Amino acid sequence: MIDVHQIDRIDDQPKSQASWVYTTVRGDIIAGRHSPGQKLKIQELASELKVSPGAVREALSRLVPEQLVVSRDQRGFVVAPLSINDLEDLTDVRCEIETIALRRSVERGDVAWEANLVAAAHRLTVTPSPATPQETGAADWLKIHAAFHASLVSGCESPRLIALHNQLYEQSERYRILSSYVGPRRNVPGEHQRIVKLALARDADGLIEAAVGHIRQTTDLIVRAALEQKIIGK
């Protein structure tokens, strides 16, 4: 006779594996460890991550709606390609969503929102920024940087808006990492500090201008580098 608890454990394992693979591969794509257009071979990933091929297939399928992976009929999965046109479109949409979310956060955010923002900004300030995505501590900085940007819009009181903001942010991260190829260095900490100051002052228009400018400057630098060094195509 089969133990019902054993069935539960068997049923849970692939889901647990798939979730772990999903998180791992997703992080590797965003950090640039899987190159744009790279074929994601199920068998190879299963061997490398020591999981079942089914778990890998499920994880990759979950990444398709997030536009991080592309499924091609009869050809498996590939990392979603990058292009200047896509970056510019992504930036426009992200700035629109950022504008709505920031304005709502300024209007609706309470003291807890302010405290969360100050704490996130402090963690970002005291964490050394890596020169390259491969540098030790880069993964931690990426999480702290993401938490800072998430804290800015966390007061908007809209789970759907926050989810959309996070998805666009993560897609943008794949491009932002390319800014390490750009020669001139920006005063990014100074930009962050100005954004925090405007948010705490409840200056919605000033905050939106600074935050959108922050995003668009990154895009401009990446586009310039892409054209000069042919990092990504048009």
Biotite code that builds the C-alpha atoms (Angstrom):
import biotite.structure as struc

atoms = struc.array([
    struc.Atom([0.000, 0.000, 0.000], chain_id="A", res_id=1, res_name="MET", atom_name="CA", element="C"),
    struc.Atom([1.323, 3.459, -0.936], chain_id="A", res_id=2, res_name="ILE", atom_name="CA", element="C"),
    struc.Atom([1.754, 5.958, 1.858], chain_id="A", res_id=3, res_name="ASP", atom_name="CA", element="C"),
    struc.Atom([-0.224, 9.157, 1.106], chain_id="A", res_id=4, res_name="VAL", atom_name="CA", element="C"),
    struc.Atom([2.491, 11.249, 2.720], chain_id="A", res_id=5, res_name="HIS", atom_name="CA", element="C"),
    struc.Atom([5.007, 9.648, 0.370], chain_id="A", res_id=6, res_name="GLN", atom_name="CA", element="C"),
    struc.Atom([2.847, 10.718, -2.587], chain_id="A", res_id=7, res_name="ILE", atom_name="CA", element="C"),
    struc.Atom([2.846, 14.264, -1.262], chain_id="A", res_id=8, res_name="ASP", atom_name="CA", element="C"),
    struc.Atom([6.611, 14.235, -0.984], chain_id="A", res_id=9, res_name="ARG", atom_name="CA", element="C"),
    struc.Atom([7.025, 12.853, -4.492], chain_id="A", res_id=10, res_name="ILE", atom_name="CA", element="C"),
    struc.Atom([4.594, 15.411, -5.873], chain_id="A", res_id=11, res_name="ASP", atom_name="CA", element="C"),
    struc.Atom([6.283, 18.277, -4.033], chain_id="A", res_id=12, res_name="ASP", atom_name="CA", element="C"),
    struc.Atom([9.818, 17.488, -5.155], chain_id="A", res_id=13, res_name="GLN", atom_name="CA", element="C"),
    struc.Atom([9.535, 18.460, -8.850], chain_id="A", res_id=14, res_name="PRO", atom_name="CA", element="C"),
    struc.Atom([7.744, 21.666, -7.877], chain_id="A", res_id=15, res_name="LYS", atom_name="CA", element="C"),
    struc.Atom([10.489, 22.469, -5.389], chain_id="A", res_id=16, res_name="SER", atom_name="CA", element="C"),
    struc.Atom([13.166, 21.674, -7.962], chain_id="A", res_id=17, res_name="GLN", atom_name="CA", element="C"),
    struc.Atom([11.433, 23.717, -10.666], chain_id="A", res_id=18, res_name="ALA", atom_name="CA", element="C"),
    struc.Atom([11.123, 26.732, -8.377], chain_id="A", res_id=19, res_name="SER", atom_name="CA", element="C"),
    struc.Atom([14.798, 26.515, -7.459], chain_id="A", res_id=20, res_name="TRP", atom_name="CA", element="C"),
    struc.Atom([15.840, 26.176, -11.122], chain_id="A", res_id=21, res_name="VAL", atom_name="CA", element="C"),
    struc.Atom([13.527, 29.053, -12.039], chain_id="A", res_id=22, res_name="TYR", atom_name="CA", element="C"),
    struc.Atom([15.142, 31.331, -9.443], chain_id="A", res_id=23, res_name="THR", atom_name="CA", element="C"),
    struc.Atom([18.680, 30.248, -10.376], chain_id="A", res_id=24, res_name="THR", atom_name="CA", element="C"),
    struc.Atom([18.348, 30.561, -14.155], chain_id="A", res_id=25, res_name="VAL", atom_name="CA", element="C"),
    struc.Atom([16.364, 33.781, -13.839], chain_id="A", res_id=26, res_name="ARG", atom_name="CA", element="C"),
    struc.Atom([19.118, 35.321, -11.715], chain_id="A", res_id=27, res_name="GLY", atom_name="CA", element="C"),
    struc.Atom([21.799, 34.140, -14.131], chain_id="A", res_id=28, res_name="ASP", atom_name="CA", element="C"),
    struc.Atom([19.964, 35.677, -17.099], chain_id="A", res_id=29, res_name="ILE", atom_name="CA", element="C"),
    struc.Atom([19.462, 39.025, -15.370], chain_id="A", res_id=30, res_name="ILE", atom_name="CA", element="C"),
    struc.Atom([23.107, 39.085, -14.237], chain_id="A", res_id=31, res_name="ALA", atom_name="CA", element="C"),
    struc.Atom([24.285, 38.323, -17.773], chain_id="A", res_id=32, res_name="GLY", atom_name="CA", element="C"),
    struc.Atom([25.760, 34.908, -16.988], chain_id="A", res_id=33, res_name="ARG", atom_name="CA", element="C"),
    struc.Atom([23.582, 33.477, -19.759], chain_id="A", res_id=34, res_name="HIS", atom_name="CA", element="C"),
    struc.Atom([24.170, 35.526, -22.897], chain_id="A", res_id=35, res_name="SER", atom_name="CA", element="C"),
    struc.Atom([21.337, 37.013, -25.008], chain_id="A", res_id=36, res_name="PRO", atom_name="CA", element="C"),
    struc.Atom([20.334, 34.536, -27.699], chain_id="A", res_id=37, res_name="GLY", atom_name="CA", element="C"),
    struc.Atom([22.118, 31.651, -25.953], chain_id="A", res_id=38, res_name="GLN", atom_name="CA", element="C"),
    struc.Atom([20.402, 28.287, -26.312], chain_id="A", res_id=39, res_name="LYS", atom_name="CA", element="C"),
    struc.Atom([19.335, 26.877, -22.958], chain_id="A", res_id=40, res_name="LEU", atom_name="CA", element="C"),
    struc.Atom([19.832, 23.129, -23.296], chain_id="A", res_id=41, res_name="LYS", atom_name="CA", element="C"),
    struc.Atom([17.575, 21.275, -20.906], chain_id="A", res_id=42, res_name="ILE", atom_name="CA", element="C"),
    struc.Atom([19.823, 18.241, -20.512], chain_id="A", res_id=43, res_name="GLN", atom_name="CA", element="C"),
    struc.Atom([22.934, 20.366, -19.866], chain_id="A", res_id=44, res_name="GLU", atom_name="CA", element="C"),
    struc.Atom([21.172, 22.542, -17.291], chain_id="A", res_id=45, res_name="LEU", atom_name="CA", element="C"),
    struc.Atom([19.730, 19.466, -15.588], chain_id="A", res_id=46, res_name="ALA", atom_name="CA", element="C"),
    struc.Atom([23.218, 17.953, -15.262], chain_id="A", res_id=47, res_name="SER", atom_name="CA", element="C"),
    struc.Atom([24.791, 21.211, -14.144], chain_id="A", res_id=48, res_name="GLU", atom_name="CA", element="C"),
    struc.Atom([22.124, 21.951, -11.531], chain_id="A", res_id=49, res_name="LEU", atom_name="CA", element="C"),
    struc.Atom([21.663, 18.281, -10.592], chain_id="A", res_id=50, res_name="LYS", atom_name="CA", element="C"),
    struc.Atom([17.899, 18.301, -11.116], chain_id="A", res_id=51, res_name="VAL", atom_name="CA", element="C"),
    struc.Atom([15.478, 16.481, -13.389], chain_id="A", res_id=52, res_name="SER", atom_name="CA", element="C"),
    struc.Atom([14.992, 17.613, -17.028], chain_id="A", res_id=53, res_name="PRO", atom_name="CA", element="C"),
    struc.Atom([11.293, 18.064, -16.245], chain_id="A", res_id=54, res_name="GLY", atom_name="CA", element="C"),
    struc.Atom([12.117, 20.605, -13.540], chain_id="A", res_id=55, res_name="ALA", atom_name="CA", element="C"),
    struc.Atom([14.286, 22.558, -15.992], chain_id="A", res_id=56, res_name="VAL", atom_name="CA", element="C"),
    struc.Atom([11.600, 22.497, -18.680], chain_id="A", res_id=57, res_name="ARG", atom_name="CA", element="C"),
    struc.Atom([8.988, 23.766, -16.243], chain_id="A", res_id=58, res_name="GLU", atom_name="CA", element="C"),
    struc.Atom([11.296, 26.512, -14.976], chain_id="A", res_id=59, res_name="ALA", atom_name="CA", element="C"),
    struc.Atom([12.136, 27.710, -18.498], chain_id="A", res_id=60, res_name="LEU", atom_name="CA", element="C"),
    struc.Atom([8.449, 27.719, -19.434], chain_id="A", res_id=61, res_name="SER", atom_name="CA", element="C"),
    struc.Atom([7.751, 29.978, -16.445], chain_id="A", res_id=62, res_name="ARG", atom_name="CA", element="C"),
    struc.Atom([10.390, 32.434, -17.690], chain_id="A", res_id=63, res_name="LEU", atom_name="CA", element="C"),
    struc.Atom([8.764, 32.830, -21.117], chain_id="A", res_id=64, res_name="VAL", atom_name="CA", element="C"),
    struc.Atom([5.876, 35.119, -19.973], chain_id="A", res_id=65, res_name="PRO", atom_name="CA", element="C"),
    struc.Atom([8.463, 37.285, -18.187], chain_id="A", res_id=66, res_name="GLU", atom_name="CA", element="C"),
    struc.Atom([10.175, 37.796, -21.568], chain_id="A", res_id=67, res_name="GLN", atom_name="CA", element="C"),
    struc.Atom([13.491, 36.549, -20.221], chain_id="A", res_id=68, res_name="LEU", atom_name="CA", element="C"),
    struc.Atom([13.342, 33.322, -22.252], chain_id="A", res_id=69, res_name="VAL", atom_name="CA", element="C"),
    struc.Atom([11.951, 32.654, -25.720], chain_id="A", res_id=70, res_name="VAL", atom_name="CA", element="C"),
    struc.Atom([10.375, 29.313, -26.644], chain_id="A", res_id=71, res_name="SER", atom_name="CA", element="C"),
    struc.Atom([10.939, 28.314, -30.252], chain_id="A", res_id=72, res_name="ARG", atom_name="CA", element="C"),
    struc.Atom([8.901, 25.534, -31.844], chain_id="A", res_id=73, res_name="ASP", atom_name="CA", element="C"),
    struc.Atom([10.943, 22.353, -32.165], chain_id="A", res_id=74, res_name="GLN", atom_name="CA", element="C"),
    struc.Atom([14.092, 24.280, -31.206], chain_id="A", res_id=75, res_name="ARG", atom_name="CA", element="C"),
    struc.Atom([13.770, 24.520, -27.445], chain_id="A", res_id=76, res_name="GLY", atom_name="CA", element="C"),
    struc.Atom([14.482, 27.588, -25.331], chain_id="A", res_id=77, res_name="PHE", atom_name="CA", element="C"),
    struc.Atom([16.858, 30.503, -25.800], chain_id="A", res_id=78, res_name="VAL", atom_name="CA", element="C"),
    struc.Atom([17.712, 33.524, -23.674], chain_id="A", res_id=79, res_name="VAL", atom_name="CA", element="C"),
    struc.Atom([15.662, 36.485, -24.904], chain_id="A", res_id=80, res_name="ALA", atom_name="CA", element="C"),
    struc.Atom([17.805, 38.644, -27.218], chain_id="A", res_id=81, res_name="PRO", atom_name="CA", element="C"),
    struc.Atom([18.684, 42.267, -26.489], chain_id="A", res_id=82, res_name="LEU", atom_name="CA", element="C"),
    struc.Atom([18.451, 45.162, -28.926], chain_id="A", res_id=83, res_name="SER", atom_name="CA", element="C"),
    struc.Atom([18.510, 48.945, -28.938], chain_id="A", res_id=84, res_name="ILE", atom_name="CA", element="C"),
    struc.Atom([14.912, 49.091, -30.191], chain_id="A", res_id=85, res_name="ASN", atom_name="CA", element="C"),
    struc.Atom([13.740, 46.843, -27.375], chain_id="A", res_id=86, res_name="ASP", atom_name="CA", element="C"),
    struc.Atom([15.692, 48.842, -24.790], chain_id="A", res_id=87, res_name="LEU", atom_name="CA", element="C"),
    struc.Atom([14.163, 52.121, -25.949], chain_id="A", res_id=88, res_name="GLU", atom_name="CA", element="C"),
    struc.Atom([10.652, 50.628, -25.922], chain_id="A", res_id=89, res_name="ASP", atom_name="CA", element="C"),
    struc.Atom([11.267, 49.071, -22.488], chain_id="A", res_id=90, res_name="LEU", atom_name="CA", element="C"),
    struc.Atom([12.561, 52.395, -21.154], chain_id="A", res_id=91, res_name="THR", atom_name="CA", element="C"),
    struc.Atom([9.511, 54.314, -22.403], chain_id="A", res_id=92, res_name="ASP", atom_name="CA", element="C"),
    struc.Atom([7.091, 51.861, -20.794], chain_id="A", res_id=93, res_name="VAL", atom_name="CA", element="C"),
    struc.Atom([9.109, 51.670, -17.584], chain_id="A", res_id=94, res_name="ARG", atom_name="CA", element="C"),
    struc.Atom([9.169, 55.456, -17.254], chain_id="A", res_id=95, res_name="CYS", atom_name="CA", element="C"),
    struc.Atom([5.378, 55.606, -17.705], chain_id="A", res_id=96, res_name="GLU", atom_name="CA", element="C"),
    struc.Atom([4.827, 53.006, -14.987], chain_id="A", res_id=97, res_name="ILE", atom_name="CA", element="C"),
    struc.Atom([7.445, 54.631, -12.752], chain_id="A", res_id=98, res_name="GLU", atom_name="CA", element="C"),
    struc.Atom([5.662, 57.975, -13.073], chain_id="A", res_id=99, res_name="THR", atom_name="CA", element="C"),
    struc.Atom([2.309, 56.541, -11.999], chain_id="A", res_id=100, res_name="ILE", atom_name="CA", element="C"),
    struc.Atom([3.776, 54.473, -9.143], chain_id="A", res_id=101, res_name="ALA", atom_name="CA", element="C"),
    struc.Atom([5.940, 57.296, -7.771], chain_id="A", res_id=102, res_name="LEU", atom_name="CA", element="C"),
    struc.Atom([3.133, 59.845, -7.817], chain_id="A", res_id=103, res_name="ARG", atom_name="CA", element="C"),
    struc.Atom([0.841, 57.438, -5.976], chain_id="A", res_id=104, res_name="ARG", atom_name="CA", element="C"),
    struc.Atom([3.560, 56.626, -3.446], chain_id="A", res_id=105, res_name="SER", atom_name="CA", element="C"),
    struc.Atom([4.106, 60.301, -2.671], chain_id="A", res_id=106, res_name="VAL", atom_name="CA", element="C"),
    struc.Atom([0.351, 60.799, -2.254], chain_id="A", res_id=107, res_name="GLU", atom_name="CA", element="C"),
    struc.Atom([-0.380, 57.622, -0.282], chain_id="A", res_id=108, res_name="ARG", atom_name="CA", element="C"),
    struc.Atom([2.886, 56.612, 1.347], chain_id="A", res_id=109, res_name="GLY", atom_name="CA", element="C"),
    struc.Atom([2.948, 56.804, 5.139], chain_id="A", res_id=110, res_name="ASP", atom_name="CA", element="C"),
    struc.Atom([5.745, 57.035, 7.718], chain_id="A", res_id=111, res_name="VAL", atom_name="CA", element="C"),
    struc.Atom([6.483, 53.328, 7.260], chain_id="A", res_id=112, res_name="ALA", atom_name="CA", element="C"),
    struc.Atom([7.071, 53.983, 3.541], chain_id="A", res_id=113, res_name="TRP", atom_name="CA", element="C"),
    struc.Atom([9.490, 56.774, 4.387], chain_id="A", res_id=114, res_name="GLU", atom_name="CA", element="C"),
    struc.Atom([11.324, 54.610, 6.930], chain_id="A", res_id=115, res_name="ALA", atom_name="CA", element="C"),
    struc.Atom([11.598, 51.738, 4.462], chain_id="A", res_id=116, res_name="ASN", atom_name="CA", element="C"),
    struc.Atom([12.966, 54.076, 1.799], chain_id="A", res_id=117, res_name="LEU", atom_name="CA", element="C"),
    struc.Atom([15.558, 55.594, 4.157], chain_id="A", res_id=118, res_name="VAL", atom_name="CA", element="C"),
    struc.Atom([16.681, 52.119, 5.277], chain_id="A", res_id=119, res_name="ALA", atom_name="CA", element="C"),
    struc.Atom([16.951, 50.852, 1.682], chain_id="A", res_id=120, res_name="ALA", atom_name="CA", element="C"),
    struc.Atom([18.898, 53.967, 0.660], chain_id="A", res_id=121, res_name="ALA", atom_name="CA", element="C"),
    struc.Atom([21.283, 53.547, 3.605], chain_id="A", res_id=122, res_name="HIS", atom_name="CA", element="C"),
    struc.Atom([21.976, 49.895, 2.750], chain_id="A", res_id=123, res_name="ARG", atom_name="CA", element="C"),
    struc.Atom([22.720, 50.917, -0.825], chain_id="A", res_id=124, res_name="LEU", atom_name="CA", element="C"),
    struc.Atom([25.021, 53.743, 0.295], chain_id="A", res_id=125, res_name="THR", atom_name="CA", element="C"),
    struc.Atom([27.156, 51.539, 2.558], chain_id="A", res_id=126, res_name="VAL", atom_name="CA", element="C"),
    struc.Atom([27.407, 48.664, 0.055], chain_id="A", res_id=127, res_name="THR", atom_name="CA", element="C"),
    struc.Atom([30.339, 49.006, -2.383], chain_id="A", res_id=128, res_name="PRO", atom_name="CA", element="C"),
    struc.Atom([29.242, 49.132, -5.993], chain_id="A", res_id=129, res_name="SER", atom_name="CA", element="C"),
    struc.Atom([30.932, 46.379, -8.066], chain_id="A", res_id=130, res_name="PRO", atom_name="CA", element="C"),
    struc.Atom([32.907, 47.344, -11.154], chain_id="A", res_id=131, res_name="ALA", atom_name="CA", element="C"),
    struc.Atom([31.645, 44.285, -13.035], chain_id="A", res_id=132, res_name="THR", atom_name="CA", element="C"),
    struc.Atom([28.758, 41.815, -12.598], chain_id="A", res_id=133, res_name="PRO", atom_name="CA", element="C"),
    struc.Atom([31.338, 39.050, -11.985], chain_id="A", res_id=134, res_name="GLN", atom_name="CA", element="C"),
    struc.Atom([32.994, 40.823, -9.053], chain_id="A", res_id=135, res_name="GLU", atom_name="CA", element="C"),
    struc.Atom([32.652, 39.342, -5.566], chain_id="A", res_id=136, res_name="THR", atom_name="CA", element="C"),
    struc.Atom([29.627, 40.833, -3.842], chain_id="A", res_id=137, res_name="GLY", atom_name="CA", element="C"),
    struc.Atom([27.970, 41.848, -7.109], chain_id="A", res_id=138, res_name="ALA", atom_name="CA", element="C"),
    struc.Atom([24.924, 39.642, -6.472], chain_id="A", res_id=139, res_name="ALA", atom_name="CA", element="C"),
    struc.Atom([24.364, 41.232, -3.056], chain_id="A", res_id=140, res_name="ASP", atom_name="CA", element="C"),
    struc.Atom([24.640, 44.739, -4.492], chain_id="A", res_id=141, res_name="TRP", atom_name="CA", element="C"),
    struc.Atom([22.166, 43.903, -7.262], chain_id="A", res_id=142, res_name="LEU", atom_name="CA", element="C"),
    struc.Atom([19.606, 42.761, -4.658], chain_id="A", res_id=143, res_name="LYS", atom_name="CA", element="C"),
    struc.Atom([20.142, 45.877, -2.525], chain_id="A", res_id=144, res_name="ILE", atom_name="CA", element="C"),
    struc.Atom([19.893, 48.136, -5.581], chain_id="A", res_id=145, res_name="HIS", atom_name="CA", element="C"),
    struc.Atom([16.666, 46.428, -6.634], chain_id="A", res_id=146, res_name="ALA", atom_name="CA", element="C"),
    struc.Atom([15.278, 46.773, -3.088], chain_id="A", res_id=147, res_name="ALA", atom_name="CA", element="C"),
    struc.Atom([16.006, 50.516, -3.170], chain_id="A", res_id=148, res_name="PHE", atom_name="CA", element="C"),
    struc.Atom([14.078, 51.065, -6.393], chain_id="A", res_id=149, res_name="HIS", atom_name="CA", element="C"),
    struc.Atom([11.264, 48.836, -5.136], chain_id="A", res_id=150, res_name="ALA", atom_name="CA", element="C"),
    struc.Atom([11.022, 50.846, -1.912], chain_id="A", res_id=151, res_name="SER", atom_name="CA", element="C"),
    struc.Atom([10.406, 54.044, -3.884], chain_id="A", res_id=152, res_name="LEU", atom_name="CA", element="C"),
    struc.Atom([7.164, 52.724, -5.357], chain_id="A", res_id=153, res_name="VAL", atom_name="CA", element="C"),
    struc.Atom([6.124, 50.526, -2.422], chain_id="A", res_id=154, res_name="SER", atom_name="CA", element="C"),
    struc.Atom([3.760, 53.179, -1.076], chain_id="A", res_id=155, res_name="GLY", atom_name="CA", element="C"),
    struc.Atom([1.525, 53.210, -4.152], chain_id="A", res_id=156, res_name="CYS", atom_name="CA", element="C"),
    struc.Atom([-0.878, 50.659, -2.591], chain_id="A", res_id=157, res_name="GLU", atom_name="CA", element="C"),
    struc.Atom([-1.317, 48.695, -5.803], chain_id="A", res_id=158, res_name="SER", atom_name="CA", element="C"),
    struc.Atom([0.011, 45.099, -5.884], chain_id="A", res_id=159, res_name="PRO", atom_name="CA", element="C"),
    struc.Atom([-0.499, 44.907, -9.655], chain_id="A", res_id=160, res_name="ARG", atom_name="CA", element="C"),
    struc.Atom([1.371, 48.157, -10.263], chain_id="A", res_id=161, res_name="LEU", atom_name="CA", element="C"),
    struc.Atom([4.225, 47.014, -8.025], chain_id="A", res_id=162, res_name="ILE", atom_name="CA", element="C"),
    struc.Atom([4.395, 43.624, -9.802], chain_id="A", res_id=163, res_name="ALA", atom_name="CA", element="C"),
    struc.Atom([4.531, 45.325, -13.216], chain_id="A", res_id=164, res_name="LEU", atom_name="CA", element="C"),
    struc.Atom([7.162, 47.768, -11.968], chain_id="A", res_id=165, res_name="HIS", atom_name="CA", element="C"),
    struc.Atom([9.311, 44.893, -10.687], chain_id="A", res_id=166, res_name="ASN", atom_name="CA", element="C"),
    struc.Atom([9.015, 42.961, -13.935], chain_id="A", res_id=167, res_name="GLN", atom_name="CA", element="C"),
    struc.Atom([10.077, 45.965, -16.025], chain_id="A", res_id=168, res_name="LEU", atom_name="CA", element="C"),
    struc.Atom([12.907, 46.709, -13.598], chain_id="A", res_id=169, res_name="TYR", atom_name="CA", element="C"),
    struc.Atom([14.295, 43.182, -13.897], chain_id="A", res_id=170, res_name="GLU", atom_name="CA", element="C"),
    struc.Atom([14.106, 43.254, -17.687], chain_id="A", res_id=171, res_name="GLN", atom_name="CA", element="C"),
    struc.Atom([15.953, 46.578, -17.594], chain_id="A", res_id=172, res_name="SER", atom_name="CA", element="C"),
    struc.Atom([18.667, 45.092, -15.379], chain_id="A", res_id=173, res_name="GLU", atom_name="CA", element="C"),
    struc.Atom([19.860, 42.934, -18.269], chain_id="A", res_id=174, res_name="ARG", atom_name="CA", element="C"),
    struc.Atom([20.609, 46.146, -20.146], chain_id="A", res_id=175, res_name="TYR", atom_name="CA", element="C"),
    struc.Atom([21.878, 48.155, -17.174], chain_id="A", res_id=176, res_name="ARG", atom_name="CA", element="C"),
    struc.Atom([24.660, 45.620, -16.639], chain_id="A", res_id=177, res_name="ILE", atom_name="CA", element="C"),
    struc.Atom([25.929, 46.614, -20.088], chain_id="A", res_id=178, res_name="LEU", atom_name="CA", element="C"),
    struc.Atom([26.645, 50.102, -18.713], chain_id="A", res_id=179, res_name="SER", atom_name="CA", element="C"),
    struc.Atom([29.861, 48.644, -17.244], chain_id="A", res_id=180, res_name="SER", atom_name="CA", element="C"),
    struc.Atom([31.194, 48.831, -20.808], chain_id="A", res_id=181, res_name="TYR", atom_name="CA", element="C"),
    struc.Atom([30.715, 52.589, -20.816], chain_id="A", res_id=182, res_name="VAL", atom_name="CA", element="C"),
    struc.Atom([33.858, 54.611, -20.106], chain_id="A", res_id=183, res_name="GLY", atom_name="CA", element="C"),
    struc.Atom([32.563, 57.732, -18.306], chain_id="A", res_id=184, res_name="PRO", atom_name="CA", element="C"),
    struc.Atom([31.419, 57.092, -14.756], chain_id="A", res_id=185, res_name="ARG", atom_name="CA", element="C"),
    struc.Atom([28.330, 58.774, -13.339], chain_id="A", res_id=186, res_name="ARG", atom_name="CA", element="C"),
    struc.Atom([27.750, 59.959, -9.828], chain_id="A", res_id=187, res_name="ASN", atom_name="CA", element="C"),
    struc.Atom([25.064, 57.315, -9.305], chain_id="A", res_id=188, res_name="VAL", atom_name="CA", element="C"),
    struc.Atom([25.142, 57.606, -5.471], chain_id="A", res_id=189, res_name="PRO", atom_name="CA", element="C"),
    struc.Atom([24.498, 61.333, -5.869], chain_id="A", res_id=190, res_name="GLY", atom_name="CA", element="C"),
    struc.Atom([21.544, 60.613, -8.160], chain_id="A", res_id=191, res_name="GLU", atom_name="CA", element="C"),
    struc.Atom([20.125, 58.170, -5.616], chain_id="A", res_id=192, res_name="HIS", atom_name="CA", element="C"),
    struc.Atom([20.511, 60.677, -2.776], chain_id="A", res_id=193, res_name="GLN", atom_name="CA", element="C"),
    struc.Atom([18.680, 63.352, -4.751], chain_id="A", res_id=194, res_name="ARG", atom_name="CA", element="C"),
    struc.Atom([15.843, 60.944, -5.503], chain_id="A", res_id=195, res_name="ILE", atom_name="CA", element="C"),
    struc.Atom([15.481, 60.076, -1.796], chain_id="A", res_id=196, res_name="VAL", atom_name="CA", element="C"),
    struc.Atom([15.538, 63.740, -0.789], chain_id="A", res_id=197, res_name="LYS", atom_name="CA", element="C"),
    struc.Atom([12.758, 64.597, -3.233], chain_id="A", res_id=198, res_name="LEU", atom_name="CA", element="C"),
    struc.Atom([10.680, 61.598, -2.149], chain_id="A", res_id=199, res_name="ALA", atom_name="CA", element="C"),
    struc.Atom([10.909, 62.543, 1.539], chain_id="A", res_id=200, res_name="LEU", atom_name="CA", element="C"),
    struc.Atom([10.052, 66.152, 0.671], chain_id="A", res_id=201, res_name="ALA", atom_name="CA", element="C"),
    struc.Atom([6.914, 64.807, -1.054], chain_id="A", res_id=202, res_name="ARG", atom_name="CA", element="C"),
    struc.Atom([7.894, 66.651, -4.211], chain_id="A", res_id=203, res_name="ASP", atom_name="CA", element="C"),
    struc.Atom([6.151, 64.384, -6.719], chain_id="A", res_id=204, res_name="ALA", atom_name="CA", element="C"),
    struc.Atom([7.058, 66.362, -9.835], chain_id="A", res_id=205, res_name="ASP", atom_name="CA", element="C"),
    struc.Atom([10.700, 66.736, -8.811], chain_id="A", res_id=206, res_name="GLY", atom_name="CA", element="C"),
    struc.Atom([10.934, 63.066, -7.827], chain_id="A", res_id=207, res_name="LEU", atom_name="CA", element="C"),
    struc.Atom([9.472, 61.873, -11.113], chain_id="A", res_id=208, res_name="ILE", atom_name="CA", element="C"),
    struc.Atom([11.794, 64.126, -13.102], chain_id="A", res_id=209, res_name="GLU", atom_name="CA", element="C"),
    struc.Atom([14.845, 62.862, -11.177], chain_id="A", res_id=210, res_name="ALA", atom_name="CA", element="C"),
    struc.Atom([13.864, 59.182, -11.272], chain_id="A", res_id=211, res_name="ALA", atom_name="CA", element="C"),
    struc.Atom([12.910, 59.193, -14.959], chain_id="A", res_id=212, res_name="VAL", atom_name="CA", element="C"),
    struc.Atom([16.085, 61.125, -15.766], chain_id="A", res_id=213, res_name="GLY", atom_name="CA", element="C"),
    struc.Atom([18.077, 58.523, -13.825], chain_id="A", res_id=214, res_name="HIS", atom_name="CA", element="C"),
    struc.Atom([16.568, 55.727, -15.922], chain_id="A", res_id=215, res_name="ILE", atom_name="CA", element="C"),
    struc.Atom([16.888, 57.515, -19.256], chain_id="A", res_id=216, res_name="ARG", atom_name="CA", element="C"),
    struc.Atom([20.514, 58.484, -18.635], chain_id="A", res_id=217, res_name="GLN", atom_name="CA", element="C"),
    struc.Atom([21.377, 54.818, -18.199], chain_id="A", res_id=218, res_name="THR", atom_name="CA", element="C"),
    struc.Atom([19.588, 54.006, -21.447], chain_id="A", res_id=219, res_name="THR", atom_name="CA", element="C"),
    struc.Atom([21.396, 56.792, -23.303], chain_id="A", res_id=220, res_name="ASP", atom_name="CA", element="C"),
    struc.Atom([24.787, 55.526, -22.093], chain_id="A", res_id=221, res_name="LEU", atom_name="CA", element="C"),
    struc.Atom([24.006, 51.954, -23.103], chain_id="A", res_id=222, res_name="ILE", atom_name="CA", element="C"),
    struc.Atom([22.777, 53.000, -26.543], chain_id="A", res_id=223, res_name="VAL", atom_name="CA", element="C"),
    struc.Atom([25.936, 55.073, -27.075], chain_id="A", res_id=224, res_name="ARG", atom_name="CA", element="C"),
    struc.Atom([28.124, 52.142, -26.031], chain_id="A", res_id=225, res_name="ALA", atom_name="CA", element="C"),
    struc.Atom([26.101, 49.743, -28.172], chain_id="A", res_id=226, res_name="ALA", atom_name="CA", element="C"),
    struc.Atom([26.581, 51.886, -31.265], chain_id="A", res_id=227, res_name="LEU", atom_name="CA", element="C"),
    struc.Atom([30.273, 52.547, -30.624], chain_id="A", res_id=228, res_name="GLU", atom_name="CA", element="C"),
    struc.Atom([31.312, 49.096, -29.421], chain_id="A", res_id=229, res_name="GLN", atom_name="CA", element="C"),
    struc.Atom([28.590, 46.997, -31.046], chain_id="A", res_id=230, res_name="LYS", atom_name="CA", element="C"),
    struc.Atom([27.601, 45.369, -27.756], chain_id="A", res_id=231, res_name="ILE", atom_name="CA", element="C"),
    struc.Atom([24.050, 44.759, -28.943], chain_id="A", res_id=232, res_name="ILE", atom_name="CA", element="C"),
    struc.Atom([22.333, 45.168, -32.284], chain_id="A", res_id=233, res_name="GLY", atom_name="CA", element="C"),
    struc.Atom([19.751, 47.717, -33.390], chain_id="A", res_id=234, res_name="LYS", atom_name="CA", element="C"),
])
